[in-house]
Amino acid sequence: MNIENINTKKYSADYEIKVAVVILNWNGRKIMEEFLPSVVKYTTCEQTKIIIADNGSTDDSLEFLSQNFSDVEQIVLDKNYGFAGGYNRALEKVNAKYFVLLNSDVEVSENWLEPLVSHLDENENVAACMPKILSYRQKTHFEYAGAAGGFIDKYGYPFCRGRILTNLETDEKQYDTPINVFWTTGACMIVRSEIYNQLKGFDEDFFAHMEEIDLCWRIQHAAYSLMCIPQSKVFHLGGGTLKTDNPQKTCLNFRNNLFMLVKNLPANKFKRTILTRLFLDFLSAAVFLLSFNFSHFAAVIKAHFHFYKSMKKLKKKRKDILRFSKIAEVPNIYQKSIVLKFFKSGKKLKFSDLIF
């Protein structure tokens, strides 16, 4: 990976289209039936194409798509490569200036795409944008996976403007100002293809979960910024592939968070942060065990086993990233423990309560 040579000013006119909206599908026939109509109806930007990238589905997804949405293009992969690998392989086949990564369980609203495209057109230093993400089931509230912009604390715990850990705020337009964020959600994000490709996209060792935060961290190493543009609004169902209480999801989240930290932390914060996170993970495992939640306790242990096994490869990736990093420290990291502050607040903490 060579982030030193990224230069979005060298725009090539060789792109086939300007915007590609790419939806990754895996056995999601029913989800497509419910959510794809809004994407087709409201994706009205010129030079835009909608593409379904099928991740080795075994249901009748593709047959349903061919019969009901013949204008939607298909990219068919031979097996399930996960979120990270599926998108990487699909986007290799797409020639567009901007990639839109859109979850299959997202309902979009009228003119949802235009504000995102316009912001990238007008701001060459911005690598990626996301809309405001609201809950599909409770449309007055922010949704877990992104809300109104993603951030992390000093220990790598993700949270959002509008969602602190499990506390989801009501959308009262309090976060309708565009803002620089630390990460844009993989549920719905638009990214410059040139930057995505030169950073080699998502890290496929993540498979799924937090790969977008890792990518956003690497983008910021290259001195580009990320934005939430709340003038664009979508509604996310969430949990379409792995439910919140699935032990596999617990394993991926614990493991991938450690992957991300080892790869991206600056040298002056590396040792202390990693040691603290290992201790905090130990406490989490103990809570699972004492609560007789043995499957999630085992998931944390499995995550750490995979983490230690991957350390050699992670250190090589870290060396490559920091070697070409253009900034001393990435901005928009909350320099306190969001977990501690959350429990001190009685689980009622709001983003507006925080001081960065």
Secondary structure, DSSP 8 states (H G I E B T S, - for coil): --GGG--TTS--TT-SEEEEEEEEESS-HHHHHHHHHHHHHH---TTEEEEEEEES--SSHHHHHHHH-TTSEEEEESS--HHHHHHHHHHTT--EEEEEEE-TTEEE-TT-SHHHHHHHHH-TTEEEEEEEEEESSSTTBB-TTTTT-EEEETT--EEETTEETTEE-B-SSTT-S-EE-SB--TTEEEEEHHHHHHTTSS-GGG-SSSHHHHHHHHHHHTT-EEEEEEEEEEEE---SSS-TT-HHHHHHHHHHHHHHHHHH--HHHHHHHHHHHHHHHHHHHHHHHHTT-HHHHHHHHHHHHHHHHTHHHHHHHHHHHHHH--SSS-S-EESS-HHHHHHHTTS---GGG---
